[in-house]
């Protein structure tokens, strides 16, 4: 339906090619100069047909590798969602050693911290405070280098596999990672404190891109966007997986639904994720953790399960989910042919959130558009999968 135009309104477009490494998406604005009256969003410029690519792979681990490359910033969460769905399908989720589950939680929270710090950099840049933006970006880069040093991947790729993880880490390695992350988070919190005293920064965020709970529910908002609108939606709390049920997590919820609330949710999650990392390290020490390889699921056992499925040809399905930094990632699988799953559906939170974003920015100020976009932090790559 065409939006009603008023005297003085004009249309202009931005994209699909944008500055830097921004993903390809087309914005069509209807504006009177300062006020944004309507926004149409067109994606699909780099659609990769990931579902069919997944189905064409030769084994399960190749499917893991594809799943984690759909949206690089959420590589670990997406591949974990796939692995959990496969383990659910084969019925051995409860056979995975607790220490491997703890390690998966540890890396999932590490990814969460990195993504939130990186987004704080983008939000700071959108309000034109360049020094804090550069500092946030610096610490996010240090986290990537830390991941590369211990895990051979800046974006936590190649870690997940069916039955656990692929990296043979010791307790000393995990402790070293934690100590470095703790230092980074403490440094970031100092920057946050100073930013809270920067009136121009806070004023630009408050009331910008405001949405209410009713609108958030209408579009089934996920993750940070939902939590900033008063909706307590976190699968780690509501539907615990791995060993999250053994950790008391706080519901980080704000009610104003504006860019400042989304900003505050991220700050709260960074602090809480550090606490989860500390808890994971403590549980590993209490369990007498030696090396990760001591707990790997035997590949022969997995092969036996695959052979059994091939013989029985059961028409069943598997389901897994993970709460990523931006919300829930669901994975549904079925049609196992003895080697791989022929039907795989990975659903990211951005499918819901970008539609809400398009509606939520209407009647806002054009100069605040960049603040709105960065505070939603949606991945076009995940939408265009």
C-alpha positions as CSV (number, residue, x, y, z in Angstrom):
1,X,0.0,0.0,0.0
2,X,1.4,3.4,-1.0
3,X,2.1,5.8,1.8
4,X,0.2,9.1,1.6
5,X,2.5,11.9,0.5
6,X,2.2,15.5,1.8
7,X,3.2,18.8,0.3
8,X,7.0,19.1,0.6
9,X,7.6,15.4,0.9
10,X,10.4,14.0,-1.3
11,X,11.7,10.5,-1.9
12,X,15.3,9.4,-2.0
13,X,17.2,6.1,-1.8
14,X,20.3,4.8,0.1
15,X,21.9,1.7,-1.1
16,X,22.1,-1.2,-1.9
17,X,25.8,-0.4,-2.0
18,X,26.8,1.6,1.0
19,X,30.0,2.8,2.7
20,X,32.7,0.5,4.1
21,X,31.7,-3.1,4.6
22,X,28.0,-2.4,5.2
23,X,25.9,-5.2,3.9
24,X,23.7,-4.7,0.7
25,X,20.3,-3.4,1.5
26,X,18.2,-0.7,-0.1
27,X,16.4,2.0,1.9
28,X,13.7,4.1,0.3
29,X,12.9,7.1,2.3
30,X,9.9,9.5,2.2
31,X,10.8,12.6,4.1
32,X,9.9,16.3,4.4
33,X,13.5,17.2,5.2
34,X,13.8,16.5,8.9
35,X,11.0,14.1,9.6
36,X,11.0,10.5,8.2
37,X,7.4,9.7,7.1
38,X,8.0,6.3,5.6
39,X,10.7,3.7,5.0
40,X,10.7,0.8,2.6
41,X,13.4,-1.8,3.0
42,X,14.5,-4.1,0.1
43,X,16.9,-7.0,0.8
44,X,17.9,-10.0,-1.2
45,X,20.7,-8.5,-3.3
46,X,23.2,-11.2,-2.1
47,X,20.9,-14.1,-1.5
48,X,23.0,-17.2,-1.3
49,X,20.3,-20.0,-1.1
50,X,21.9,-21.4,2.1
51,X,19.3,-24.1,2.6
52,X,20.1,-25.8,-0.7
53,X,23.8,-25.3,-0.2
54,X,23.5,-27.1,3.2
55,X,21.6,-30.0,1.6
56,X,24.3,-30.5,-1.0
57,X,27.1,-31.1,1.5
58,X,28.7,-34.5,1.9
59,X,28.8,-34.9,5.7
60,X,27.5,-33.4,8.9
61,X,30.6,-31.4,9.7
62,X,30.5,-29.7,6.3
63,X,26.9,-28.6,7.2
64,X,28.3,-27.1,10.4
65,X,30.8,-25.1,8.4
66,X,28.1,-23.7,6.2
67,X,25.8,-22.9,9.1
68,X,28.4,-20.8,10.9
69,X,29.3,-18.8,7.8
70,X,25.8,-17.5,7.0
71,X,26.3,-14.6,9.4
72,X,29.9,-14.3,10.6
73,X,29.2,-12.3,13.8
74,X,26.9,-15.1,15.0
75,X,29.0,-18.1,13.8
76,X,29.2,-19.9,17.1
77,X,25.5,-19.5,18.0
78,X,24.3,-20.6,14.6
79,X,26.5,-23.6,14.4
80,X,25.6,-24.5,18.0
81,X,21.9,-24.3,17.1
82,X,22.5,-26.7,14.2
83,X,24.6,-29.1,16.4
84,X,21.9,-29.2,19.1
85,X,19.2,-30.0,16.5
86,X,21.3,-32.9,15.1
87,X,22.0,-34.2,18.7
88,X,18.3,-33.9,19.4
89,X,17.5,-35.9,16.2
90,X,19.9,-38.7,17.1
91,X,18.8,-38.7,20.7
92,X,22.2,-38.4,22.4
93,X,22.0,-34.8,23.7
94,X,22.0,-36.1,27.3
95,X,25.1,-38.2,26.6
96,X,27.3,-35.1,26.0
97,X,29.7,-34.6,28.9
98,X,28.9,-31.7,31.2
99,X,32.3,-30.2,30.6
100,X,31.7,-30.0,26.8
101,X,28.3,-28.3,27.5
102,X,30.1,-25.8,29.8
103,X,32.7,-25.0,27.1
104,X,29.9,-24.4,24.6
105,X,28.3,-22.0,27.1
106,X,31.7,-20.3,27.6
107,X,32.2,-19.6,23.9
108,X,28.6,-18.5,23.4
109,X,29.0,-15.9,26.1
110,X,32.4,-14.8,24.7
111,X,30.7,-14.2,21.3
112,X,27.9,-12.3,23.1
113,X,30.4,-10.0,24.8
114,X,32.3,-9.3,21.6
115,X,29.2,-8.5,19.6
116,X,27.8,-6.1,22.3
117,X,31.1,-4.3,22.7
118,X,31.3,-3.9,18.9
119,X,27.8,-2.5,18.8
120,X,28.5,0.0,21.5
121,X,31.3,1.3,19.2
122,X,28.7,1.7,16.4
123,X,26.2,3.4,18.7
124,X,28.9,5.8,20.0
125,X,29.9,6.7,16.4
126,X,26.3,7.4,15.5
127,X,26.2,10.1,18.2
128,X,29.5,11.5,17.0
129,X,31.7,10.7,20.1
130,X,34.6,9.3,18.1
131,X,37.1,8.6,20.9
132,X,34.8,6.2,22.9
133,X,33.8,4.6,19.6
134,X,37.4,3.9,18.7
135,X,38.1,2.5,22.2
136,X,35.2,0.1,22.1
137,X,36.3,-1.0,18.6
138,X,39.8,-1.5,20.0
139,X,38.7,-3.8,22.8
140,X,36.4,-5.7,20.4
141,X,39.5,-6.2,18.2
142,X,41.5,-7.5,21.2
143,X,38.7,-10.1,21.8
144,X,39.0,-11.2,18.2
145,X,42.8,-11.6,18.5
146,X,42.3,-13.5,21.7
147,X,40.0,-15.9,19.9
148,X,42.5,-16.3,17.1
149,X,45.3,-17.0,19.5
150,X,43.5,-19.8,21.4
151,X,40.9,-21.0,18.9
152,X,42.5,-20.2,15.5
153,X,39.5,-18.1,14.5
154,X,38.7,-14.5,15.1
155,X,34.9,-15.2,14.9
156,X,34.8,-18.6,16.7
157,X,34.5,-20.7,13.6
158,X,35.5,-24.3,13.5
159,X,34.8,-25.0,17.2
160,X,31.4,-26.6,17.2
161,X,30.9,-30.2,15.9
162,X,28.3,-32.9,16.4
163,X,28.8,-34.2,20.0
164,X,30.8,-31.3,21.4
165,X,33.7,-29.1,20.2
166,X,36.8,-29.6,18.1
167,X,39.4,-27.7,20.1
168,X,41.5,-29.5,22.6
169,X,41.8,-26.8,25.3
170,X,43.2,-27.1,28.8
171,X,41.8,-25.5,32.0
172,X,44.8,-23.1,31.9
173,X,43.8,-22.0,28.4
174,X,40.2,-21.3,29.6
175,X,41.5,-19.4,32.6
176,X,43.8,-17.3,30.4
177,X,40.9,-16.5,28.1
178,X,38.7,-15.5,31.1
179,X,41.4,-13.3,32.7
180,X,41.8,-11.4,29.4
181,X,38.1,-11.0,28.9
182,X,37.7,-9.8,32.5
183,X,40.3,-7.1,31.9
184,X,38.6,-6.0,28.6
185,X,35.1,-5.9,30.2
186,X,36.4,-3.9,33.2
187,X,38.1,-1.4,30.7
188,X,34.9,-1.2,28.7
189,X,32.9,-0.5,31.8
190,X,35.1,2.5,32.6
191,X,34.4,3.9,29.1
192,X,30.6,3.4,29.7
193,X,30.8,5.3,33.0
194,X,32.4,8.3,31.3
195,X,29.9,8.1,28.4
196,X,27.0,8.2,30.9
197,X,28.3,11.7,31.9
198,X,28.3,12.8,28.2
199,X,24.9,14.6,28.1
200,X,24.9,15.0,24.3
201,X,25.4,11.2,23.9
202,X,22.6,10.2,26.3
203,X,20.2,12.8,25.0
204,X,20.6,11.6,21.5
205,X,19.7,8.0,22.5
206,X,16.8,8.8,24.8
207,X,13.3,8.7,23.1
208,X,15.0,7.9,19.7
209,X,13.3,5.1,17.8
210,X,10.8,4.5,20.6
211,X,8.6,1.5,20.3
212,X,6.1,0.2,22.8
213,X,5.4,-3.3,24.0
214,X,2.3,-3.7,21.9
215,X,4.3,-3.0,18.7
216,X,7.1,-5.3,19.8
217,X,4.7,-8.1,20.4
218,X,2.9,-7.5,17.1
219,X,6.2,-8.0,15.1
220,X,7.4,-10.8,17.5
221,X,10.5,-8.8,18.4
222,X,13.5,-10.8,19.5
223,X,16.6,-10.4,21.7
224,X,17.7,-6.9,22.7
225,X,14.8,-5.2,20.8
226,X,12.2,-7.2,22.8
227,X,14.0,-6.7,26.1
228,X,14.2,-3.0,25.6
229,X,10.4,-2.9,25.2
230,X,9.6,-4.7,28.5
231,X,9.4,-8.2,27.1
232,X,11.3,-10.8,29.1
233,X,12.4,-13.0,26.2
234,X,15.6,-14.9,26.8
235,X,15.7,-18.7,26.0
236,X,18.6,-19.2,28.4
237,X,16.1,-18.3,31.2
238,X,12.7,-19.4,29.7
239,X,13.8,-22.6,28.0
240,X,17.3,-23.4,29.4
241,X,19.5,-25.5,27.2
242,X,23.0,-26.9,27.8
243,X,23.5,-26.1,31.6
244,X,22.0,-22.6,31.7
245,X,19.4,-24.0,34.0
246,X,22.1,-24.4,36.7
247,X,23.0,-20.6,36.6
248,X,20.8,-17.9,37.9
249,X,20.5,-15.3,35.2
250,X,18.9,-12.0,35.7
251,X,16.2,-10.7,33.3
252,X,17.7,-7.6,31.8
253,X,14.6,-5.7,30.7
254,X,13.9,-2.0,30.1
255,X,10.6,-0.5,29.3
256,X,11.1,2.6,27.2
257,X,11.7,0.8,23.9
258,X,14.1,3.5,22.7
259,X,17.7,3.5,21.5
260,X,18.9,4.2,25.1
261,X,17.0,1.1,26.4
262,X,18.6,-1.0,23.7
263,X,22.0,0.5,24.7
264,X,21.4,-0.3,28.4
265,X,20.3,-3.9,27.6
266,X,23.6,-4.5,25.9
267,X,25.6,-3.0,28.8
268,X,23.7,-5.3,31.3
269,X,24.3,-8.3,29.1
270,X,28.0,-7.7,28.9
271,X,28.3,-7.7,32.7
272,X,26.1,-10.8,33.1
273,X,28.0,-12.7,30.4
274,X,31.3,-12.1,32.3
275,X,29.6,-13.6,35.3
276,X,28.6,-16.6,33.3
277,X,32.2,-17.0,32.1
278,X,33.4,-16.9,35.7
279,X,30.7,-19.5,36.6
280,X,31.8,-21.8,33.7
281,X,35.4,-21.6,34.8
282,X,34.5,-22.5,38.4
283,X,32.4,-25.5,37.2
284,X,35.2,-26.8,35.1
285,X,37.6,-26.5,38.0
286,X,35.2,-28.2,40.3
287,X,34.7,-31.0,37.8
288,X,38.4,-31.7,37.6
289,X,38.7,-30.6,34.0
290,X,41.8,-31.9,32.2
291,X,41.7,-31.5,28.5
292,X,38.7,-31.0,26.2
293,X,39.6,-34.1,24.2
294,X,39.0,-36.3,27.3
295,X,35.2,-35.7,26.9
296,X,34.7,-35.8,23.1
297,X,31.8,-38.0,21.9
298,X,33.2,-41.0,20.2
299,X,32.9,-40.7,16.4
300,X,32.2,-44.4,16.1
301,X,29.1,-44.0,18.3
302,X,27.9,-41.2,16.0
303,X,28.5,-43.4,13.0
304,X,26.5,-46.2,14.5
305,X,23.6,-43.8,15.1
306,X,23.8,-42.7,11.5
307,X,23.8,-46.3,10.3
308,X,20.8,-47.0,12.5
309,X,18.9,-44.0,11.0
310,X,19.8,-45.1,7.5
311,X,18.4,-48.6,8.1
312,X,15.3,-47.5,9.9
313,X,14.6,-44.6,7.5
314,X,12.5,-42.9,10.2
315,X,10.7,-39.8,9.2
316,X,11.6,-37.7,12.2
317,X,12.9,-34.3,12.8
318,X,15.4,-32.5,15.1
319,X,15.1,-29.1,16.7
320,X,17.7,-26.9,18.4
321,X,17.9,-23.3,19.6
322,X,20.4,-20.8,21.0
323,X,20.0,-17.3,22.4
324,X,22.5,-15.2,20.5
325,X,23.5,-11.7,21.3
326,X,20.7,-10.4,19.1
327,X,18.0,-13.0,20.0
328,X,17.0,-16.6,19.4
329,X,18.4,-18.7,16.5
330,X,16.3,-21.7,15.7
331,X,17.3,-24.7,13.7
332,X,14.9,-27.3,12.3
333,X,16.2,-30.4,10.5
334,X,14.6,-33.4,8.8
335,X,15.0,-35.9,5.9
336,X,18.3,-37.6,7.0
337,X,19.6,-39.6,4.0
338,X,22.3,-41.5,6.0
339,X,25.0,-38.8,5.5
340,X,23.4,-35.4,5.8
341,X,20.0,-33.7,6.4
342,X,18.3,-32.6,3.2
343,X,16.0,-30.1,4.9
344,X,17.5,-27.5,7.2
345,X,15.9,-24.3,8.3
346,X,18.0,-21.8,10.3
347,X,15.9,-18.9,11.5
348,X,17.6,-15.8,12.8
349,X,16.0,-13.0,15.0
350,X,16.6,-10.4,12.3
351,X,13.7,-11.6,10.2
352,X,11.4,-10.2,12.8
353,X,13.4,-7.3,14.0
354,X,14.1,-5.6,10.7
355,X,10.4,-5.4,9.9
356,X,9.8,-3.8,13.3
357,X,12.7,-1.4,12.6
358,X,11.0,-0.3,9.3
359,X,7.8,0.5,11.2
360,X,9.5,1.9,14.3
361,X,11.5,4.6,12.5
362,X,8.4,6.2,10.9
363,X,7.8,9.8,12.1
364,X,11.3,10.0,13.6
365,X,14.0,12.5,12.7
366,X,16.1,11.8,9.7
367,X,19.3,12.8,11.6
368,X,18.5,10.0,14.1
369,X,18.2,7.3,11.5
370,X,21.8,6.0,11.9
371,X,21.2,5.8,15.7
372,X,18.1,3.7,15.1
373,X,19.9,1.4,12.7
374,X,22.9,0.7,14.9
375,X,20.8,0.1,18.0
376,X,18.8,-2.6,16.2
377,X,22.1,-4.1,14.9
378,X,20.4,-6.5,12.4
379,X,22.4,-8.7,10.0
380,X,21.4,-8.4,6.4
381,X,23.5,-11.6,5.7
382,X,21.2,-13.6,8.0
383,X,18.1,-12.2,6.3
384,X,19.5,-12.9,2.8
385,X,20.6,-16.5,3.6
